[in-house]
Amino acid sequence: MPKISIILPIYNVERYLEACLNSIVAQSFTDWECICVNDGSTDRSINILEAYSAQDKRIKVLNQNNSGPAVARSYGISKAFGEFLVFQDADDFIEEDAYARLVELMEI
């Protein structure tokens, strides 16, 4: 069971997605799962997600028909196993110690 479940809704964000996923994979804190909910993307987002998922089993890809980010987040939550939930958007890039600091603060 991972400490953190990162919920990442995806809709036509191929332009940002690799940088976003790279910033997650580069985290110094490694006890996480990233639940990527493809919300009916029509660009290359799904191809990028599948490539990252094939390389890192902590990255999980779920697909749904386009329903908006709130529904995508809810679907991701329903599949999450982490003790803590984190929401990230596909155009967010985070510092490599962001989740380590977050867990430290949450456990005080």
N, C-alpha and C positions, 0 to 999 in steps of 0.2 A: 504494500500500500504506500503510494508516494506521499510525501509531506505536502506538496503543493500540486493542485490541478490548475493549469493555466487554460482558460477558456478563450479561444480565439475564433471569432466569427469571420468568415471569409466571403467576400463578394467582389469579384472583378478587381483584385488588387495585385495583379502580377507585377506591377511596377515597384511595389514596396515589399512584397512578400518575402523574397530571399533575404533582404536585410533584416526584416523582423525575425524570421526564423533563425538566422545566424546569431542574432543577439540573444535569443533564448538558448540555443545550443551552447553558446560560449559562456553561460553562467558558471560562476565558481561554485554555486550551490547546485548539486546534481540530482537531488532527490525530488524530481518533478515529473509530471506527465503534461503534455500539451495536447489538448483536445481541440482540433481544428475542425470547425463546422463549415463545410462548403455549402453556402446558401444559394445554390443554383448558378454559380459563376459560368459565364460564357467565354471567358478569356482563358489564358494558360494557367490560371491559379491551381486548378486541380492537378495538372502535370507537375507543377512545382511541389505541391503538397505530397503527392505520391512519391516523388524522388526523395524528399527529406524523410518521409516515413520509412522508406526502404533502407535508409542509412542509419536511422535512429529509432529504435522501437518505442521510445518514450513519446514519440510524435504519432498521434492517432488521428485518422481522418474519418469524419462522418459526412455524409451527404444528405441534403434535403432540398426540396423545391424552394425557390426563392420565397421567403416568408419574412424577411427583415432581421435585423441584428438581435432584437429582443427574443424572438423565437429561437434563433440560432444559439444564443447564450443559454436559454432554458433547456434546450436539447443537450447542449454540452454539459450543463450541470447534472442532468439526469444520468449521464454516463461517467461522471467523475468519481474517482476513488480517493482523492487527496483529503488530508486533514483540513487544509486551508484551500479556499478558492481565490483565484486571481483572474481578473478580466483584463485582457490586453486587446488592443485593436491592431489590425494588420499593418497599419502605417506607424506603429510605435516601435521605436528601437530603444532598448534599455541598457543601462550600464551593466557590466559583467558581474558586479556584486549586488545588484538590485534585490534579487530574491534572497540572498544570504542576509542582507540587512533587514529585509522585511520579516523573515522568519525570526531573526533575533529580537526584533521589536514585538512581535506577536507572542513570543514566549516569555516576556518579562512578567 
